[in-house]
Amino acid sequence: MSTFLYGGNVNANGIRQHYLRYGGSDGERASRDAVIIVPGITSPAITWGFVGEQFGQRFDTYVLDVRGRGLSEASDTLDYSLDAQAADVIAFAQALGLQRYAIVGHSMGGRIGVRAARQHPAGLTRLVMVDPPVSGPGRRAYPAQLPWYIDSIRLARAGIDAEGMRRFCPTWTEDQLRLRAEWLHTCDERAILASFNGFHEDDIHADLPHVKIPTLLMTAGRGDVIRAEDVEEIRKLVPGVLVSHVADAGHMIPWDDEAGFYRAFGDFLGAALPAA
């Protein structure tokens, strides 16, 4: 039985933010903190729907369209900075009246979560960083290349099918490719460029010592986004951080090893996630 409840829009931080809600706050979920899932650089909320379905079995779950993606606001003048994205998540939780919530951020979403957590917003109880880019000023570059994103977005904007998307995501299933081909055109090229540049210009390592809530770092076995030395640095910057590793997955962890992704949370969020 699906846990999907509805999609909605809310005006928060001065923009329209679109989200998908799973599970709700009845039954055992009512006693647990809500979860806000913040996807990565070119992942509209709907592409995380399969994850939302599983989270919805245990938690009141909200999957965000980050500004400039999916059905959230986008424009030629909108601020696509990390600061604006972090402020969005905080304002989103406030607008929906979430008293206690955790942020689960993948890739770019993990960096957004760190920047938000640095501000100690009321109600934020836990942070999960899922394979966040550790690039930044004076650091090694993020391993993905900008044309991979821009070329696929332009093709999607013109119209592309699942087969055309396969060369960008060769290991994905037909359903995953079809969904990406359908929704990738909603990613504003300005937003992607700003976020990609931000991977190299924003210093999240300066934010990490200010994160004072329980934090879980999840890393992928492939993809070269986070190395062992990066984990050790983060351990020093965030004393007590928990670390989990999904050895059989690349950067898009739930696409590569969905069951391993859920196991990697353990009971960090207050309850173990069901197996895929």
Order of alpha helices (4+ residues) and beta strands (2+ residues): beta-beta-beta-alpha-beta-alpha-beta-alpha-beta-alpha-alpha-alpha-alpha-alpha-beta-alpha-beta-alpha-alpha
